[in-house]
């Protein structure tokens, strides 16, 4: 984000604090607008990331066609409806079709899409579609479990409710046996539960 954009967000937050009845000049808030602008820059940094650059040369020829799973990938995002956080875990699986990806790239891809204003449903689909584009695999599955602060702190105020979304493509969608094998391997997910 450019310095000009950071400056405008800082000024806007100062105005917001005043509209809320606060004094942005008091000690505890004096630097808050600038800190907020920098935080938003980081929390929405996915807009400026290039996935092809992130993946780089981490694609490898491989004859294996067994399921590859990276589970319990921590994610943090901002709900686009209230700009409140949602957080949880992503479980990502794919079946290679002559090509594999360096395992560390999968969480990086998750972060690119999580670091945007999001809804969990779109986030899940974007990850699966991007992996399909990069790998052309036999199948991709993405399952996300997340807690939404917009449900926990306001609205219905349900602190123990969490949301599960899934996107199944290729063999995971078309072959019930393959899908069942994935779900069996993932077992008692619940990885996003607090505690």
C-alpha positions, 0 to 999 in steps of 0.5 A: 500500500502506498504512503498516500493510501496509508495516510488517507486511511489514517485520516479516515480512522481519526474521523471515525474515532471522533464520530464515535465520541472519542478524542483521537488526541488522548494518549491511548488513541493518539497513534491508533489511526496510523496503527489501524492503517498499517494493520489493515495494510497487512490484513488485506495484503493478499490483494497485492500477492502474485500466486505464480511468484509465490509458487515459483519453481516449487512444482515437481514432476511426480508419478504418484496419484495418491491423496496429498493432504495438508491439514490444520492450516491456521487462517485469519481473515476479515468478514467483508460484511462487518470487517470483523475477523474470522479465524480457523483452519483449512484442510487442503487435499489434492490428487496429483496428475503428474505434478506436485507442489512444494508443501509449504506453498499450500498454506501460502496460497491459503494466506493469499486469499485469506488476507482479503475482505472475504466470506468463508464460502468464497475463500474455500472456492478460491483456494480449490480453483487456484490449486486446480489451475496450478496443478491440473490435478485429478481432484482438489478438496478444501474444507474450512472450519472457522469461528466468525466474530461477527456471530460471536461478538454481535448479532446472535452472540453464539460463542461456540458456533463455527462454520464448515465449508467445503469445495470438492473438485474432480475425483473428490466430487465425482467419485464417492469412494475417493471422497469417503477416503478423504473424509476418513483420513481427515477423521475427527476434524474439529481442528479449529475448536478453541482450547 
